[in-house]
Amino acid sequence: MDPSFLRAFANCTSHGACVPKTDANNVTCYTCSCNKKWTDDNGKAVKGFSGPVTWTGDSCQYQDISVSFQIIFWSSVSLIVTLM
């Protein structure tokens, strides 16, 4: 593992792992492979949390809420259209 990568990306903000990746020119670089866990922002498990958190971003710094948003958004739209 490349120590400079770990410093630059804060060890994938404790939400992923540093993995080597080879590009089309056969050059190896490092990237964060984000995970799906029951973790808080410090990477510690959250007791009693109802579902896994999917992390995304260059250093796994953002919570991916797109699926939850889509479910709530389209359910709301359907309800409004039905009630009209």
C-alpha positions, 0 to 999 in steps of 0.5 A: 500500500502506498503511504502517500495515498493513505495520507492524501485520502485519510485512509479512505475516511475509514469507510473503505480500503486502499486498493491497487488499480491498473489503467489502460497503459499498465500503470498501477495507481491506488484508489479507494474501494468503498464499502457498505457497512453499519458505520458512523463518520468515524468508521465505528459500528452504529448499534441498533442501526436498521440498515447498511450505509453505502459510502461513495466519493473519491475517498468514500467521504459521502453517504450514498442516499440516491436509492432512498431518495428515489423511493421516497420521491417517486412514492410521494409523486405517485401518492400526489397523482393518485389523490388528484 
